[in-house]
């Protein structure tokens, strides 16, 4: 289940308040600056800092390569 485009327009990382990259194929929101990813469960973004998963640069690059992905926070 994908996230609503309106929601994507306002989502930002809860820690650094910067945009995230939504990778729908992996159902994750990625912060390549902090090297963390947040899960999307049942169409709901779980943006709790303590729920973030640490990722390495290779995983971040793979998630950023999702052809269906897009940046969030463009309307913020």
Protein Blocks (a to p, Z undefined) as FASTA:
>chain_A
ZZdfklmmmgccfklopacdddfknopacdfklopadddeehiacfbfklpccddfklmm
mmmmpmkbccehklZZ
